[in-house]
Amino acid sequence: MRDLAGGFGYLLAGQRWVLRHGRWLGFGLLPGLVSLVLYAGALIGLGYGADDLTAWATPFAADWSAPWLGLFRGFLTALVFCLGLFLAVITFTAVTLLIGQPFYESLSEEVDRSEGGDAPESGLPLWRELWISARDSLKVLVRVALYGILLFALGFIPVVGQTVIPAIGFCVSGFFLAEELTAVALARRGVELGDRLALLRTRRMLVLGFGVPLVLSFLVPLVAVFLMPGAVAGATLMVRDLTREDEAPEAGAPQAGADAGAGAGTKAPAGGFGPPPPAYS
C-alpha cells in the first residue's frame, strides 16, 4: 500500500512542478489538444459504427428472438467500444509524446536540472529520437493489443467478466501508460525498452499507483490534455529515484522527488538501475 501511495505522490508532485513553472504547462497543452481532436474523432466514429460492426461479426444471431438478440449484440457493442477506449487511453499518451517529443524532452531535462542533478541527454538527432520513440511505442501497442484481446475474450465470463476483468484492464492500462511516460526520461539515460519494462516490473505497485489514477482521469474529456505536462514531470521524478541517479545531497540541499516524499540514493552506473528505492513512509 505504501508503494501505491508513493506512486500517486509522484503524480501529484509532477502536477505541482508544472504549476510552479507555468510556462511549461502552457506549452504542454498544444500536443495534447492536437491528439485530443484526433482521438475524439476516432471514438465518435467507433461509437457510430460499433453497432454495424457487431451485426456484421454475428450473422449467426440474426434469427434470435427478442430480447436476446438486442441484449447479446448490445453487450458486444459495449465491449467493442470499451476495447477501443482501452486502446485509446494507452495510445493517446504515445501519440501525444510523439507529437510533442522536443517539448516533453526539454521539460524532462528541466525537471532534472531543477532537482539539483545532471540532465542526461541522449545525444541523438531529433529524427533518430522520433524513430526510436515510434518504434518502441509500436512494440508497446502490440503488447497492449494482445492484452486487450485476451481481456475482451475473458469479458464473456459471467460476473467475473463484468467485475474483475475491467479492474485488471485498468491495471494493465496504468502500467503501460506509466511506461510510455517514464520512457521520456529513461530514453535520455540510454535505457532500452526491454530494460525499461524490467525496471518498472521491480516496483509494480509504485508504477500502478502512478499509472492507474492517470488512466481513470484520462477517461474524463480534456483532463488528459491538462495533466500530460505534469505527468511527464512526475514520471521524471519517479525515474530519478528508481535509477538512483542523484548524488547524496549536501546538508540542506533539496532531494530529487522530495515533493513525492522520496529519498535520494546513490548514483547508479550509466545504464544501470541500482537497487530499488526504499518504500514510502
Secondary structure, 3 states (H helix, E strand, C coil): CHHHHHHHHHHHHHHHHHHHCHHHHHHHHHHHHHHHHHHHHHHHHHHHHHHHHHHHHCHHHCCCCCCHHHHHHHHHHHHHHHHHHHHHHHHHHHHHHHHCHHHHHHHHHHHHHHCCCCCCCCCCCHHHHHHHHHHHHHHHHHHHHHHHHHHHHHCCCCCHHHHHHHHHHHHHHHHHHHHHHHHHHHHHCCCCHHHHHHHHHCCHHHHHHHHHHHHHHHCCCCHHHHHHHHHHHHHHHHHHHHCCCCCCCCCCCCCCCHHHCCCCCCCCCCCCCCCCCCCCC
